[in-house]
Amino acid sequence: MTKYGFIGLGNMAKAIIGGMLNSGEFDKSAIFGYDISSSAAESAKELCIIADSIRDIIAKTDIIVLAVKPQVIDNVLNELKGKGLKVISIVAGKSTQYIQGVLGGDSKIVRVMPNINAFVGAATSAYAPTSNAEGALCDETIKIFETIGTIIRLDEKYFSVFTALCGSAPAFTYMYIDALAKAAVKGGLPRETAQKLAADMVMGSAKMVLESNTHPIELADRVCSPAGTTIEGVLALQKNGFETAVSEAIQAVIDRDKQLA
């Protein structure tokens, strides 16, 4: 049985472990976790076996999942280097080249970027492996992250764009849902009803794009009857810079992500 060791037991790590257990494909006895924070470790003890140290994680597991903040990654890597480990990293802004450069060329690294929707089993994740991590480690990565949503392979040079589109844009989408709900409240709907309807509509619209194999603009055109109501709203959005605002928001994230790399 493959054993997994999580270094860092914050919210995302717990969401991943929770997904693994809920899938029925993994057993708690094969999942170990360590966090320097005793409170973080305490909060995860129902999900995994709590290890005493990073050294304990190395000794007891086959695959290590790095789930720490970027600010402390160097301290953790220094404890892992030179041991030829198999590592899955969800650390933001740290490339496979960077991690392997510290750990050594015999280490196998897969970098994964999940997003906040992991908490409801609907994450959109991307992964990129080092050249020596093809095969079994990639398969294990897919197996793990499919328990919290979908995962695709992506060239690492596109990770800044992925960060903007799938890591940060959920915040923009939440803001859009809130704006729709507030507008509906202004129109007379109760807030709770307006928010549920707005969220349901966004989810249904996304499902329509994914399952109809139709360009989003074509779908939008289908809703816009000649001299109808929807086209007035579409023109109002364009007049007020809706598409430009979205594009500039994505670019701002990409630029900042590259600064932090």
C-alpha positions, 0 to 999 in steps of 0.5 A: 500500500502506498503511503502519503505524507503531508507536510503542512496541514492547513485548509487546502491539505485538509481538503485534499485529505478529506477528498481522498478519504471520501473517495473510498480509494484511500485509507486513513492508515496510509495518510500521515501528516505533520505541521509545525503548528500544534493546533493545525496538527490537532485539527487534522488528527481525525483525517490522518496519522499525525507524525512527530517530525518531517524526519518521521514523514520521510521514514514512514511514507512513499510520496510526500505532499508539500503543502506549506506556505512559500515563505517557509518552503526553503526550511522544509526543502533543506530537511528533504534534500539529498534523499531521492524523494517522490514529491508532490508540491502545491506550494504557490510560486515555486517551480519544479526546477526550483524544488528539484534544484534544492532536493537534488536531481534524483528527486522526482517532483510533480507540481500541482495547483488546485483551487479553493473549490477543492473544499466542495469537491469541485477544484480545477487543478493543473499539474506539471512533472519533472522529466523523471517523474513520468509514469507512476508518480503522475498517475498517483497525482491524478488519482489524488487530485481527482478526488477533489475535482478535475485535473489536467496536465499543463506545461509549467510555463503556463502556470502563471496564466493558470493561477489567474484563470483558475486560482484567482478568478474564483474570487472574481466569480464570487464577486460577480455572483454577489453583484448579481444578487445585489442587483436582484435585491434592488429589484425586490428579491430577498437577499437569500433567494437572490444569492441562491438563484445567482449561484445556480444560474452561474453553475448552470451556465458553466455546465451549458458551456462544458456540455454543449461544446458551443462557444460562449458567445454563440450561447450568449447570442441565443439568449439575445432576441432582436429588440429584446431585454437581454441585448440591452443588458449585454450592451450595458455591460460592454458600455461599462467595460465589463470585458476589459475589466475582466481581461485587466484583472487576469493580466494583473494576476499574471504580472504579480505571479511572475514577480513572486516567482 
